[in-house]
Amino acid sequence: MNGPLEWIAAIGTMMAASLIAFDLGRRATAWGFVLFCAVSITWIVAGLTSGAMPIAAMNFVLLLINAWGVWQYWFHPKNRGGDSGRD
């Protein structure tokens, strides 16, 4: 596992983690979760095509977790009114 797909996934993972860690606001955090979903799919494909099942399995679970983050930050009804009720 050292091809262009893995490098794209690795760089995307670092960018997504940065968007969330820098706490630039709800929108940036939501985009971080979206990017995490995209790179999780990339890691799953890379894992399946190279026979690295632990990487594929781990990123399938991470995809579900990050999809939940997208739901929480963009689509959950409590966030529809512009006031999330918390900081």
N, C-alpha and C positions, 0 to 999 in steps of 0.2 A: 504494500500500500504506500506508494510514493509517486503517484501520478498527478496530473493536473486537476482531476476531480477532487482528490484529497486536499490539495493546496487551496482550491477555491472554498471547500468546506471549512478548512482550518481558518482561513482569513475571515470568512463570513462569521464563524463562531466567535472570533475575537472581537469583531465589530459589533455583533449583537450583545455580547457581554458588556462591552464598553457603553453602549446606549443605555443599558439598564443600570450599570454601576454608577455612571456619572449623574444619574438622577436629574435629567434635564427637563423633566415634566412628564405628564401622563402620555402625551402624544409620542414623545421619543421612546418612552418605555414600551408603549404599544407596538411601535415599529421594531423595537428590539425583539419582542416576542414573535412578530411576523418573520423577521430575519432568522431567528432561531428555528422556526418551523421549516423555512426553506432549506437551511443548512442541515437540519435533521434528515430531511428527505434525501439530500445529497449524500450524507453519511450512510444512510440506509442502502442507497444504490451502490455506493462504493464498497460497503461491507458485503453485500450480496454478490457483487461481481468478482470480488477477490477472495471469497470464502471466509471472510472475517465475521462470522455470525455473532460473536459478542458485541462488536461495534454496531451491527445492524439491529440487534435486539435492544441494546441500550438506547439507541437513537429512536427506535419506535416508541419506547416509553417516554423519552424526552419530547418527542413530537406531540404526544398526548398531553403532557404537562404544559408545554408551551402553547398548544392550541387552547388550553384552559386559560392561560394568561391573556391570549388575544381576546377570548370571550369576556374575561373580567374587565379588560381595559377599554374595549370598544363596543361590545354588544350587550353587556349585562344591563337590564332595565334600570338598576340603581344609578347608572352613570349616564342615562339618557338626558336628564334635565340640566346637565352642566354642573350640578352640585353633587359631588360624590359622598358628602356627609363625613368626610375625613380628609386629612392633609395629604 
